Amino acid sequence: METVSNFYNLLSDEIGSKYFPTVKYYRDNENYTRARHSIELFNNGCLTYRKLVNSISKECNDTKENISKIIDSRRSRS
């Protein structure tokens, strides 16, 4: 996996806008808070890619394949 500048912010914003569009501040929603925490752990090297996908798919109530596509598209755009 390659290093992407500003990965945490870009992915957090995309997950937030797609799955939590009505939440103004991420701490107002437990699932969004846990999803952002997982992204942060992955960004810091504390979480594997597979665990990141599993965690976000659980918090966003979506399939692992869809979450993986979002993450991969974020990697290729930057």
N, C-alpha and C positions, 0 to 999 in steps of 0.2 A: 504494500500500500504506500502511496506517495504522500508527502506532506502538502497540505493545502493551507494557504494563508487565510486566516479568519474563519476557519471551518466551523468552530463552535457557534459563532454568531449567525452565520449564514444558514446552517442547518436548523438551529433553534428558531429562527425567524420563519423558515419555510414550514416546519412542523407546526408552529403556532398559527400561522395564517391558514393552513390547510385543515387542521384538526380542531383548533380552538379559536375560531375567528371572533367569537363574542367575548373572549376573556381579554380584559384590558391589561391586567398585570398578572404574570404567570403564577404568582403565589396565591392568587384567588382560586385556583383550580388545582386540586391534589394531583390529578393525572398529568397535567402539564408540568407541574413542579418536578414530579418524578422523571418525566421524559427529559426535561432539561438537565436534571442531575445526571442521568445516564449519559447524555451527550458530553457533559463536562468530564465525567470519569473516563470516557473513551478518549476524549481530546487530551487528557493528561496521561494516558497510557495505562490506566488502571483497569480497563475493561476491554475485552476482545470484541472484534467486529460482530461475531455471532451473538454474544451476550447483549451488545448494543441493539441489534436488530430485534432480538427477542423482547427486550425490555420496552422499546418504543412501540412495537406492535401490540404489546399488552396494554400499554397506557393509552394508545390511540384507538384501540379496538379495530385494528386493521390487520391484513395478512402480512406475513413476514416478507413475501415477495414484493408487495407494494412499498413497504418501508425500505427494503433493500434498493429498489429502483430510485427512490427519492435520494437516498444517501449516495448512490453511485452517480446520479445526475449532478449532485452537489460537488462531488469530487472532480467531475470532468469539466464543469463550468469555470472553475477557479484556476 
